[in-house]
Amino acid sequence: METAFVFITCEVGTTDTVTKKLQLIDEIKEVIPVWGAYDVVAKVTASTREELRDAIRKKIRTTDNIRSTMSLMVTENQT
């Protein structure tokens, strides 16, 4: 299972709407509104890295009222 955390910046006043839309995407397991440099953090999972990338590129980044995203891919524990 591949996992990423996506930090999302929304258009002003649209955080609630964006949060509701993101909750409808199957690959998103958690959507958390936050305060600070970003407006929403989403935990995204998929079977393969390519499916994960497609979910981020084709489903999340194309959602209305999202201005920008920053994705952090989870790596395997190397200990």
Secondary structure in CASP SS format (residue, H / E / C, confidence):
PFRMAT SS
TARGET T0000
AUTHOR 0000-0000-0000
METHOD secondary structure of the structure
MODEL  1
M C 1.00
E E 1.00
T E 1.00
A E 1.00
F E 1.00
V E 1.00
F E 1.00
I E 1.00
T E 1.00
C E 1.00
E C 1.00
V C 1.00
G C 1.00
T C 1.00
T H 1.00
D H 1.00
T H 1.00
V H 1.00
T H 1.00
K H 1.00
K H 1.00
L H 1.00
Q C 1.00
L C 1.00
I C 1.00
D C 1.00
E C 1.00
I E 1.00
K E 1.00
E E 1.00
V E 1.00
I E 1.00
P E 1.00
V C 1.00
W C 1.00
G C 1.00
A C 1.00
Y C 1.00
D C 1.00
V E 1.00
V E 1.00
A E 1.00
K E 1.00
V E 1.00
T E 1.00
A E 1.00
S C 1.00
T C 1.00
R H 1.00
E H 1.00
E H 1.00
L H 1.00
R H 1.00
D H 1.00
A H 1.00
I H 1.00
R H 1.00
K H 1.00
K H 1.00
I H 1.00
R C 1.00
T C 1.00
T C 1.00
D C 1.00
N C 1.00
I E 1.00
R E 1.00
S E 1.00
T E 1.00
M E 1.00
S E 1.00
L E 1.00
M E 1.00
V C 1.00
T C 1.00
E C 1.00
N C 1.00
Q C 1.00
T C 1.00
END
